[in-house]
Amino acid sequence: MKLVIITFGLWFWIACAYAQTDLNQCGTEMPMSDWEDAFQDLIHDADMPALNRSGVYEIPVIFHIVHSGEAVGLFPNLSIEQIQSQITIINQDFSAAAYNLADYPDNAFVNWAANVNLASSNLDELGRVKIANIAIQFCPALISPDGQILNEPGIDRINYLDKGWPNPTQFGTQSGMKNYLDSIVKPHSIWDVTKYLNVWVTDKSDLLTYAGVSSVPPLSGLLGIPNTATDTTDGIWCYAKAIGSYALFPSGHYISSIIDGRTLTHELGHYFGLRHIWGDAACGNDFCNDTPPAGGQNVGLPDYPHNAGSCSLPSVNVDGEMFMNFMDYTAGPGKYMFTTDQKTRIYTAMQNSPLRSLLGMHNLCSTSTSTYNLSHTVNKITIYPNPAMDNIYISVPDERIRQIRITDLIGTTVKVLHTRSCSISDLISGNYIMYIETNMQLHILRFSKL
């Protein structure tokens, strides 16, 4: 049997305008129909093994923060706390744990689901369209491509003056900014796209009316689709003032106080192959059966039901449009859900895209328990007791400790020490990561504080 695999790359840019009310409006060049046809074939043929997988995808993310020499914490050289607040938001959003999840009405889309005979697997116990747990977690990358330990997990700070790059604020059109990113910034800063989710964060021109740009996953198995992006341009760009959560870290730099990290959530949806819920046409198709028809994008903070009877379907679409879906343009505080069919698309991309299928397979997350060998030997290392209440002890045979660093699960350093014992009585109960750097290895272990 002869097996031929033809890989194509098809990408579209998502230009998300924000205005002063955080409206995620997008000017989008959608994939050609052949791409969607291929995607639908993959979904149909997959027999859904991905949805039945156990565990959680852990995807290492690196934020390339582009600045001009500002001190850390000054715009646009965002602080690690602002980046951590962003990671918290996307982890909540991709775990069916959005901070505003309680806003989902008790009768949301119950009538519509019954009218269209929506499958029970797409419904929750109240008969509503189910809010799907995508089961993807994004963790700050710990190890750089050259094997170095990052001082700030998940952050790569780049002074564009040192690189000889132009100021990003010089580019006031979508095509100009795209060319700047694709031809200058990304090729000279990108980390291996099969191992890392790359997110670039920069200032921008006031004339540029969008706050986020993404690419869709290339697939395998279709001939003749032209490439508009490569493994040197894959990833997401966000305006620095659209990154993070004002509620979680109010000392950061934001467009407004309602910024809550949903620009990146939305762009990640595109990164995993999701379309806007209205299908980018009046009453178009997003290829998800559990998102009701929509006449177009919704903005602001609508009330449920919104636009009942839209798309000339008053007898069916009595519950209106799913404005609370992350793939609408509703303001961040009005969105809180993905659906089961959207999860199917995401997992199909994760399994079938050559630039997605290996993400999370390389032990690059700061929450991984691993040993990175710096010589040619691997020695047994232990933490005891584990869990612990007051003190922990580290056994490191035949190695000299250079530094021990303890962080929480989003990468915030809580202790640095150089001895083989440590008091943890001042830590709050929970799980922590210990990075033990010796003369030969970097050991990464988890422990629990009771």
C-alpha positions in Angstrom: 0.0 0.0 0.0 1.3 3.4 -0.9 0.6 6.2 1.5 1.0 9.8 0.2 0.6 12.7 2.6 0.4 16.1 1.1 0.7 19.0 3.6 -0.7 22.3 2.8 -0.7 25.5 4.8 -3.6 27.8 4.7 -3.8 30.7 7.0 -6.0 33.6 7.5 -5.5 36.8 9.5 -8.0 37.8 12.1 -7.9 41.6 12.6 -9.8 42.2 15.8 -10.8 45.8 16.4 -11.4 46.8 19.9 -12.7 50.4 20.0 -12.9 51.8 23.5 -15.5 49.3 24.6 -13.4 46.2 23.9 -15.5 45.1 20.9 -13.6 42.2 19.3 -14.6 43.2 15.7 -12.6 41.3 13.1 -11.8 41.9 9.4 -11.2 38.4 8.3 -9.9 36.7 5.1 -11.5 33.3 5.6 -10.0 30.0 4.4 -11.0 28.8 0.9 -13.9 26.3 0.7 -11.5 23.4 0.0 -9.9 23.9 3.4 -13.3 23.6 5.1 -14.3 20.6 3.0 -11.1 18.9 4.1 -11.7 19.8 7.7 -15.2 18.4 7.6 -13.9 15.2 6.1 -11.4 14.9 9.0 -14.2 15.4 11.5 -16.4 12.8 9.9 -13.6 10.2 9.6 -12.2 10.7 13.0 -14.8 8.7 14.9 -14.1 11.1 17.7 -11.3 9.4 19.5 -10.0 12.8 20.6 -13.2 13.6 22.5 -12.9 10.4 24.4 -9.2 10.9 25.4 -8.4 11.2 29.0 -6.4 14.0 30.5 -5.7 17.5 29.5 -3.6 19.0 26.7 -0.8 21.1 28.2 0.5 23.6 25.7 3.6 25.7 26.4 3.1 29.3 25.5 5.8 31.9 25.0 4.9 35.6 25.0 7.4 37.6 22.9 7.1 41.0 24.4 8.5 43.6 21.9 9.6 46.9 23.5 12.1 49.7 23.0 14.0 49.5 26.2 11.3 50.4 28.7 11.8 49.0 32.2 9.8 45.9 32.9 6.3 46.9 33.9 6.2 50.0 31.8 4.2 49.9 28.6 4.6 48.0 26.3 7.2 45.9 28.3 4.4 44.3 30.3 5.1 42.8 33.7 5.0 39.1 34.4 2.0 39.7 36.6 0.0 41.0 33.6 1.1 38.0 31.5 0.1 35.6 34.3 -3.3 37.2 34.6 -3.8 36.5 30.9 -2.7 32.8 31.3 -5.2 32.5 34.2 -8.0 33.8 31.9 -7.4 31.5 29.0 -7.0 28.5 31.3 -10.4 29.2 32.8 -12.0 29.8 29.5 -10.7 26.5 28.0 -11.8 24.6 31.1 -15.5 25.6 31.3 -14.5 27.7 34.3 -14.9 31.3 33.0 -15.2 33.8 35.8 -18.6 34.9 34.5 -20.0 31.4 33.8 -22.8 32.0 36.3 -24.3 34.5 33.8 -25.5 31.6 31.6 -29.3 31.7 31.8 -31.1 28.6 33.2 -33.2 28.3 30.0 -30.5 29.2 27.5 -31.4 27.7 24.0 -33.6 25.0 25.5 -36.4 25.7 23.0 -34.0 26.0 20.1 -32.3 22.7 21.0 -35.6 20.9 21.2 -36.8 22.4 17.9 -33.8 21.2 16.0 -33.5 17.9 17.8 -30.0 18.7 19.0 -28.2 15.6 20.1 -28.3 14.9 23.9 -24.5 14.8 24.0 -24.6 18.6 23.2 -26.9 19.3 26.1 -26.4 19.8 29.8 -28.7 18.5 32.6 -31.1 21.5 32.2 -31.4 20.9 28.4 -29.3 23.9 27.6 -26.6 23.9 25.0 -23.7 22.5 27.0 -20.7 24.6 27.9 -17.8 22.4 26.8 -14.7 21.8 28.8 -12.0 22.0 26.1 -9.5 20.4 28.5 -6.6 22.5 27.2 -4.3 24.2 29.7 -1.7 26.8 28.7 1.5 26.8 30.7 4.3 29.3 30.6 7.3 27.7 28.8 10.2 26.9 31.1 12.9 25.9 28.6 14.0 28.0 25.6 14.7 26.3 22.2 18.5 26.3 23.0 17.9 24.5 26.3 18.2 27.5 28.6 16.1 28.0 31.7 13.9 31.0 31.4 14.3 33.5 34.2 10.6 34.5 33.6 8.6 31.5 32.6 6.7 32.1 29.4 8.3 35.4 28.5 10.8 36.4 25.9 11.6 40.1 26.0 12.8 41.6 22.8 14.2 45.2 22.4 13.4 46.0 18.8 16.0 48.8 18.8 18.7 46.3 19.6 17.4 44.1 16.7 17.4 47.0 14.3 13.7 46.5 13.7 11.3 49.4 12.9 8.9 50.7 15.6 5.6 48.8 15.3 3.6 52.1 15.7 4.8 53.0 12.1 2.4 50.5 10.5 -1.1 51.9 10.4 -2.7 49.5 7.9 -3.6 45.8 8.2 -1.4 44.9 5.3 1.5 47.0 6.6 1.4 45.4 10.1 1.0 41.9 8.7 4.1 42.4 6.5 6.0 43.9 9.4 5.2 40.9 11.6 5.6 38.2 8.9 8.8 39.5 7.3 10.7 41.1 10.3 9.4 40.2 13.7 8.3 36.6 13.5 11.1 35.0 11.4 13.7 36.5 13.7 12.0 35.6 17.0 9.7 32.6 16.5 10.2 29.5 18.6 9.6 26.0 17.1 5.8 26.1 16.3 5.5 22.4 16.7 6.6 22.8 20.4 5.4 26.2 21.5 2.4 28.4 21.1 3.9 31.8 20.0 2.2 35.0 21.1 3.7 38.3 20.1 2.8 41.4 22.1 3.6 44.9 20.9 2.5 48.5 20.8 0.7 49.6 17.6 -0.3 52.5 15.5 -3.5 54.4 16.6 -4.6 54.0 13.0 -4.6 50.2 13.3 -8.1 49.3 14.3 -7.6 45.8 15.5 -6.1 44.2 18.6 -5.4 40.6 17.7 -4.3 38.6 14.7 -4.2 34.8 14.4 -3.6 32.0 11.9 -5.6 28.9 11.3 -4.0 25.4 11.4 -2.7 23.9 8.2 -4.0 20.4 7.5 -2.6 17.3 5.8 -4.2 15.6 2.8 -5.2 18.3 0.3 -3.4 19.5 -2.8 -3.3 22.9 -4.3 -4.1 25.3 -1.5 -1.6 28.2 -1.6 0.5 29.0 1.5 0.1 32.4 3.0 2.0 31.6 6.2 4.7 29.1 7.2 6.4 27.6 10.2 8.2 30.9 10.5 5.0 33.0 10.9 2.6 30.7 12.8 1.1 32.2 16.0 -0.9 35.1 17.4 -0.3 38.8 17.7 -2.0 40.9 20.3 -1.9 44.6 21.1 -0.2 45.0 24.5 -3.2 46.8 26.0 -5.5 44.0 25.1 -3.4 41.4 27.1 -4.3 40.4 30.6 -7.1 41.0 33.0 -7.8 44.4 34.7 -9.8 42.6 37.5 -6.9 40.2 38.3 -4.1 42.7 37.9 -5.4 46.3 37.9 -1.8 47.8 37.9 -1.3 46.7 34.3 -1.7 48.6 31.1 -5.1 48.2 29.4 -7.4 49.8 26.7 -10.0 50.1 29.4 -11.0 48.6 32.8 -13.2 46.0 31.1 -10.3 44.3 29.5 -10.4 40.7 30.7 -8.1 38.7 28.4 -10.8 37.6 25.9 -9.0 39.0 22.9 -6.5 36.1 23.2 -9.3 33.6 24.0 -11.0 34.6 20.7 -7.8 34.4 18.7 -7.0 31.0 20.2 -10.3 29.8 18.8 -9.1 30.8 15.3 -5.7 29.3 16.0 -7.5 25.9 16.7 -9.7 26.2 13.6 -12.9 27.8 14.9 -14.9 30.2 12.8 -17.1 33.1 14.0 -20.5 31.9 15.1 -22.3 33.7 12.2 -20.0 32.0 9.7 -18.6 35.3 8.4 -21.7 35.9 6.3 -25.3 36.9 7.1 -26.8 33.7 8.6 -23.7 31.9 7.4 -22.3 28.5 8.6 -19.7 28.0 11.3 -20.0 24.2 10.8 -21.0 23.7 14.5 -24.5 22.3 14.9 -24.8 23.4 18.5 -24.4 27.2 17.8 -27.8 28.7 16.8 -28.0 30.7 13.5 -26.9 34.3 13.7 -27.6 37.2 11.3 -24.2 38.7 12.0 -21.8 39.7 14.8 -23.0 40.9 18.1 -21.3 43.6 20.1 -21.5 45.2 23.5 -23.3 43.4 26.3 -26.6 42.0 25.0 -29.4 40.5 27.1 -30.7 37.0 26.6 -32.6 36.3 24.4 -31.0 38.4 21.8 -32.3 38.7 18.2 -34.9 35.9 18.6 -36.2 34.6 15.3 -33.1 35.8 13.4 -32.2 34.3 10.0 -35.9 34.2 9.1 -36.4 31.3 11.4 -38.9 32.6 14.0 -40.5 29.2 14.7 -37.1 27.6 15.3 -34.7 30.2 16.5 -37.0 31.4 19.4 -34.0 31.7 21.8 -32.0 34.1 19.7 -28.2 34.1 19.0 -25.3 32.8 21.1 -23.7 36.1 21.8 -22.0 34.7 24.9 -19.8 32.4 22.7 -16.1 33.3 22.6 -16.3 33.4 18.8 -18.7 36.3 18.7 -17.7 40.0 19.0 -19.5 40.6 22.2 -17.5 42.6 24.8 -15.3 40.4 27.0 -17.5 40.4 30.1 -20.4 39.1 28.0 -18.6 35.9 26.8 -18.0 32.7 28.6 -18.4 29.6 26.5 -17.4 27.2 23.8 -19.7 24.4 22.7 -19.2 20.6 22.2 -19.0 20.9 18.4 -16.4 23.6 18.8 -14.4 21.3 20.9 -14.7 18.7 18.2 -13.2 21.1 15.7 -10.4 22.1 18.1 -9.5 18.4 18.8 -9.6 17.6 15.1 -7.1 20.4 14.5 -4.9 19.2 17.4 -4.8 15.7 15.9 -4.5 16.5 12.2 -2.5 19.7 11.8 1.3 19.2 11.4 1.8 22.4 13.4 -0.6 21.4 16.2 -0.3 17.7 16.7 3.0 17.7 18.6 2.1 20.6 20.9 2.6 19.6 24.6 4.7 16.6 23.8 8.1 18.0 24.8 8.0 18.6 28.5 8.4 22.4 28.1 5.7 23.6 30.5 6.7 25.0 33.8 4.1 22.7 35.4 5.8 19.5 34.1 7.7 17.2 36.3 10.9 16.5 34.4 14.7 16.3 34.5 16.7 18.2 31.9 20.1 16.6 31.7 23.0 19.0 31.5 25.6 16.3 31.2 25.3 12.6 30.6 23.9 11.2 33.8 20.5 11.3 35.5 20.4 10.9 39.2 17.4 10.2 41.4 16.1 13.2 43.3 13.3 13.3 45.8 11.3 15.8 47.9 10.1 14.6 51.3 7.6 14.6 52.9 5.2 15.2 50.0 2.6 16.5 50.8 4.2 18.6 53.6 2.9 20.9 56.2 5.9 22.9 57.6 9.2 21.8 56.1 10.4 20.0 53.0 13.8 18.3 52.4 15.5 17.6 49.1 17.7 14.6 48.4 20.1 15.2 45.5 22.7 12.4 45.3 26.2 13.3 44.1 25.3 16.8 42.8 25.9 20.3 43.9 22.9 22.5 44.2 23.2 25.9 42.5 19.7 27.2 43.2 16.3 26.0 44.1 13.3 28.0 43.0 9.7 27.4 44.1 6.8 28.7 42.0 3.0 28.4 42.0 1.3 26.8 39.1 1.3 29.9 36.9 5.0 30.6 37.3 5.1 33.2 40.1 8.3 32.7 42.2 7.5 32.3 45.9 10.8 31.2 47.2 14.5 31.0 46.2 17.0 29.1 48.2 20.4 27.3 48.0 20.0 24.7 50.8 18.5 21.2 50.9 15.8 22.1 53.3 13.1 24.7 53.3 10.3 26.0 55.6 7.0 26.2 53.7 4.9 27.1 56.7 4.3 30.6 55.2 2.9 29.2 51.9 -0.8 28.8 51.4 -2.2 25.3 50.9 -2.0 24.1 47.3 0.3 22.7 44.6 3.8 24.1 43.8 6.6 23.5 41.4 10.2 23.2 42.5 13.0 23.9 40.1 16.3 22.4 41.4 19.3 23.4 39.3 22.5 21.5 40.1 25.9 21.4 38.4 24.6 18.7 36.1 20.8 18.8 35.7 17.7 20.8 36.1 15.1 18.8 38.0 11.4 19.9 38.0 9.2 18.4 40.7 5.7 19.0 42.0 4.8 19.1 45.7 1.8 19.9 47.8 1.5 22.2 50.8 -1.1 20.9 53.3 
